[in-house]
Amino acid sequence: MPPLRQFAEHPQRRQLNDEVHSRPPADVPGALICSHLAFVTGENGHAEEKVSLKSLARLFGAAIPESFGNHLTLDLGPFQLTWERHTEFSTYTFFEHLPETDQGTEQGTDHFDRAPVARIPDRWREQINGELLVAINLMVVPQPATATPDLLSATFGDNTLVGGSLAGGGATVWTDLTLDAQGCSRILVANESLKPARAGRLVQRLLEIETYRMMALMAFPLARAIAPEISDMEQELATIAGETTSITTLADEQRQLGQLTALAARIETMTARTDFRFSASRAYHALVEERIADLDETKLSGIQQLATFMDRRLNPAMRTCASVASRLNTLSEHISRASGLLQTRVEIAVQEQNQNLLASMESRVRMQLRLQETVEGLSAVAISYYLLGIVNYMLKAAAKVGSPVDPTLATGIAAPFVIGAVYYGVRQVRKRLTRAR
């Protein structure tokens, strides 16, 4: 019985364990030419790529698994294909091993002209999902660097070369980083002493450097495109901030708050549109620097090193991207602070208005109370007047039937008592109504 049978296994355990083996480099035992293509496909489209890979296998009569992950190796007869799926791009690398005797100057040039990419069927090219970003033809010749002057001239012509001695002097690489008539860049590697496995890792690193370099540079046009818009928004923010100290009315403050809110919405829209690209660019640039460090490169006389070239040509573009991303984040922070300060001013102004309104309401309440007290006094007088009139009528009627009481005298004597009783009764009613509320 397996010793782990009783344990509950995580559903992704085997997938994560096998991830370190998912992209093994192909061994390079001798002369080799390969074509490396990278297509930007976005984060979707995986299923379409697998359909096109199965179509390619059928064209060459090759066997292909029914299901596979993000890495696939196919034997297509004349050459082998290694397909790799990355987050937003996919690579197709076609390898062809060459006879040891077929490495001369003229033959080498023919090999670049007849690289595997030139023999891919046109009907399959139309099925590729994505946009081509990288196309490289790389050739490995098992000979020392001193034996390649004619091959260099035939391969690169008079173009300025970049390269160096790699892997402790075990191999030498040259490239001009330009596109040839086929639209591909060329890399030539002279393998003097590297074993097949290490030579394969070297080839993989060289292809990855160029692929990741191009992917990192995808953020550069975007950075240059949005830089003027960021400058405009910075100027707009400066104008709003300058006006903040001079405005006095609540309406102006609310207008400025609306302007800041609209500006913040533009910043958030731009951030959402660019954040992934800038973040990916930083990650790809880090991979380029890591792969260059792995090359263990030393300088060749009269030729600029790959590391130096990348430092002088790629790093400034990456710093531009980082600067634009930093400006965007800083602008967002400044807008947030300005909005907070202006919001505080608006809240204070509203509170002052509320206090003034409460003071005005309090004054009106006091006036209403005085008026109510006045009305109460008048009401007591009016009620008393009518009551005394009734009493007077009653006393006059009594006098008619022989009562000795003088109606006028009796009414005058009763008046203070009636008025007092009525006033007291009105106040008691008002108190009961006030308590009931």
N, C-alpha and C positions, 0 to 999 in steps of 0.2 A: 504494500500500500504506500503511495507517495506520502512523504512526511508532512506535506502542507494540505492534505485533503480536508482536514477538519477546520481549516481557517476560512473565513469569509473573505474572498478576494475582491479587491477594488475593481470595478468594471474597466478602468483604464490602466491597470497595472502593467499588462503586457505591452500595450501600445506605447506607454511612456518608457518602458524599459528598452523597447526596440528603436526608440527615436534616435538614440546615439548612433545607430547603425543604418539610418534611413538614407544617407547620402554618401555612400562609400566612393572614394575616387577610383577610377579605372587604372589598372597597372599600365605602365608604358615601358615595355621591354626593349624597344628599339625605335626605329624611325616611325613617325606617326604624323598624320595631319587630321585636324578636327575642325568642324564648323560649329560655332556656339551661337545660338539665337535666343534672345530674351524678349518676351512679349508682355506688355502691360495688359493685364486682364481684369484688374479690380479684384475685389474680395469675393466675387461670385463668378460663375462660369466654369466651375470645376467639372460639372457633368458634361458640358459641351466639349471640353478638352479630352475627356476620356473617350468620347465618341470618335473624335478625330484621330486619336491614337490607335484605336481599333481599326479605323479605316486605313491608316498607314500600314499597319501590320498586314492587313489583307492584300494591299497592293504589292508587298514584297513576299507574301506567302509565309509570314512569320507567325509563330505561336504567341499568344498574348493571354494573360490571365483574365478571367471574366470580371474579377473585381480586384482593385489594387488601391493603394493609398496615395501618398504625395510623392512617391518615387517609383520609377519604372525603368528597367533596362531591357532593351529588345535587340535581338540579333537579326539584322535586316539583310544579311548575306554580304553585300559589298562593304558594309560598314555597320557599326553598332550605334544604337541610340540610347542616350541617358536622358530621361525626362524628369524634371523636378518642379514641384508646385510650391511656390512661396506665398506669402500673404497676399500680395497684389500683383505678382508677376509669375511667369513660368519660363523655364529654360529648356531648350532642346539642344543637346550636344551630340553631334554625329562624329564618331571616331572611325578612322580608317588606318590600319597598320600598313606600312610601306615596306617593300623589300629592302634589305640592307644595302644593296648595290644601286638603288634608285634614288640617289641623293645629290646628284651633281647640280651644277649651277643651272643649266638649261632645264634639267628635269625638275629641279626645285621650283622654278618659276611655273612650269607646267602644272605642278601639283597645286599651287595656290590658285591657278586659273581653273583647275578641275577639282576644287575642294568639294567635299560631300554636299554642301549646300547647293552647288550647281546641278546636282543630279537628283534633287528632290522633285518628284512629279508635280507639274503645275496644277493638276486637278486637286491634289491634296493641299497645296499652298492656299487655295481658295477657301478651304475648310478651317484654317487656323483661326482660333478665337483670340482676339486681342490685337494690339498695335505693336509693331516691331520697334524696339528701342535700341537693342544691342545686336550687332552681327560681327562676329570675330572669326577669322581663319587663323588657326595656330598650327605651326609645324615644329616637330621635334626631330633633330638630326643627331645621331649618336657619334659625335666627333668633337674635338676640341675647338675652342673659339678661334684659335689661330688658323684653322683650316676653312674658315667661312667667308673671307673677304669677297670672293666672287659671288657667293650665294647672297650675301647682304646687298651687294650692288644690284643683282638681278631682281631681288625681292622688293627693295625699297627705293631703288633709283638714287636720286640726289636728295631725298627727303632727310630732314634732320632727325636723328635717331635718339631714342631714350632707352636706357637699359643699364645693366650692371651684372656683376658676377654674383651668383646666388648659391645658397646652401653651402657656404664655406668653400666656394670655388668649384663645387661639383658640376655646376651648369652655368650657362650665360644666356641672357635674354636680351633681345632687341625688339623695339617697336617704334613706329612713327606716329601712332595714335591719330592717323588720318584714314579717311575712307577711300578705298581704291575704286576702280571702274565698276566693280560689282556691288559697291556700297558696303563693303566689309573692311574693318580694320585688320591689320596683319601683325602677328607676333611670331618671332622666330626664336627657338630655344635650341642651343647647342648643349647636349647632355654628354658631359665628358666622363663622369664616374658615378652618377646616381643610380641606385638600384631601381628596378621597375616600380615598386610601391612608392618610394620617395619621389621618383620622377612623376608619378601619377598625382601625388599630392601637390607637387609644384605646379603642374598644369592646372589643376583645379583652383589653386590660389590665384594664379594669373588671370584665369577667366572670371573668377569672383571679383577681383579688384576692379576690372573694367565694368562688370555688370553693376556692382554696388556704386561705383563712381557715377555712372549714368543715372542710376536711380536717385542718388543723393542730389544730383544737379537738377532734377525735376522741380525742386523748390525754388531754384534761382530765377527763372522767368516769372514765377508767381510773385516772388519778393520784389522784383523790379517793377512789376505791374501795379502792385498795391502801394508801393512807397509814396507816389504822389498823392494818392487819396488819403494816406495817413497824415502827410504833411498838411493837407487841407483841413483835416479834422483837428489837428493840433492847433492850427491857426484859429479855427472856429472856437475851440475851447479857450484859447488865450483871450479872444475877443469877449466871450461871455464872462470869463473871470474878471476882465478889466472893467466891465460894466456893473459888476455886482456891487462894488463899493459906492456907486453913484446913484443907484435906484433907491427910491423911498416908498413907493406905493406897493400895496399887496398885489395889485394887478400886474405890475412889472415883474415882481418876484415870481408869480405864477407863470408868467410868459417865459421867463428864463428857465424855470424848472421844466417847462414843456420842451424847450430847446435842448436842454441837457438830456432829457429822457429820449428824445429822437436821436441825439448823437450817440447815446449809449446803445440804442437798438442797432444803429449802423455798425458800431464796434462789435457787438455780439454776433451779428450776422457775418461780418468779415472773419471773426475768430472761428466761428463754426465752419466757415468755408476753407480756412487755411491751416487750422491747428493740426489736423492729421498729416498734411503734407510736410509741415515744418518738423513735426515730431519724427516722422519717418525719415526725413532727410538727416536729422541728427543721428539716428540709429544706423543708417547706411554709411554715413561718414565714419562713424566709429568702427564699423566692420572693415572699411577700406584701410584705415590706419592699423587695425589689428592684423589684417592679411599682409600688409606691407612689412610690418615688423616680423612676421613669420618667415619672410623670404630670406632673412639673413643676408641682406644685400651689401656688397662692397663696390666701390667705384671702379669703372673702366676708364682708361685714359682717353680723354677727348670726348666723352659721352656723359650727358647728364643722367644722374641716377633716377630711377622711378620714384623713390621717396622724395627726392629734391623736387622733381617735376610736380608731384602731387601737392607738396607743401607750397609751391609758388603759384600753381594754377588752380588747384581745387580748394585749398583752404581759404583764399580770399572770397570765393563765392559762398562758401559755407559761413564765413563770418558775416557776409552781407545778409544771408538768410537769418542768422541768429540775431543780427541787429534789428532787422525788420520785425521779427517775432517779439523781441524785447520791447521795441517801440509800441507795438500793438498792445502788449500787456500793460506797459506803463501808462499808456493813454487811457486804457480801461480803468486803471486804478485812480488816475487823476479825475476822470469823469465821476467815478463813484464818490470820491471825497468831495468834489465840488457840488455834486447833487445832495450829499449829506448835509453840507454846510448851508446850502440854499434851502433845503427842506427844513432845517432848524430855524432859519430866519422866517420862513413862511409860517411855521408853527407858532413862533413867538408873536408874530404879527396877528395871527388868528386869535391867540390867547388874549392879547391886548384888546382886540375888538370885542371879544367875549366879556372881558372885564368891564369895558365901557358900556356894553349892552346891559350887563347885570346892574351896573350903577344907575343907568337910566331907568331900568325896570324898578329898582328900589325907590328911586325918586317918585316914579309914577304911583307906586303902591302907597307911599306916604301921602301923596296928594289925594289919592283915592280914599285913604283912611280918614283924612281930614274932611273930605267932602261927605263921606258916609256919616261921620259924627255930626256934621252940620245938618245933613238930611234927617238924622235921627232927632235932633233938637226941633227942627221944623215939623217933623211928623208928630212929635209929642205935643207941640203947641196946637197943631191942627186938630188932633184927636181930642185934646183937652177942650178946645173951642166948641167942638160939636157936642161933647159930653155936657159941658156947662150950659149950652143952649137947650139941651134936653131937660137938664135939671131945672133951668129957669122956666121952661114951659110947664113942667110938672108943678112948680111952686105957684105959678100964676093960676093954674087950674085949681090948685088947693085954695088959693085966696078967693076965688070966685065962689067956692062952696062954704066960705066962712072961716078959713084958717087965719089966725092972727099973725102969721109969719110974713114979713115983708119979702117978696120974691127977689127984689134987687139986692137987698142987704144979705139975704141968705146965699144968693149966688156969689156975691163978692167974697163972703167968708169961705165958701167951699172951693173957690178957684185955686188957691195955693195947694190945697190938699189933692184936688183932682189932677192938677198939672204934675205934681210930684209923683203921684201914683202912676200916671200914664208914662212919665219918663222912665221910672223904675221898671215898669213892665216891658217897655221897648228894649231896654238894655238887657234884661234877662232873656228875652227872645233871641237877641243877637248873639249872646253868649252861648245859648243852647245850639244855635245853628253853627257857630264856629267850632264847638266841640264835636258836632256831628260830622264835620268835614275831616 
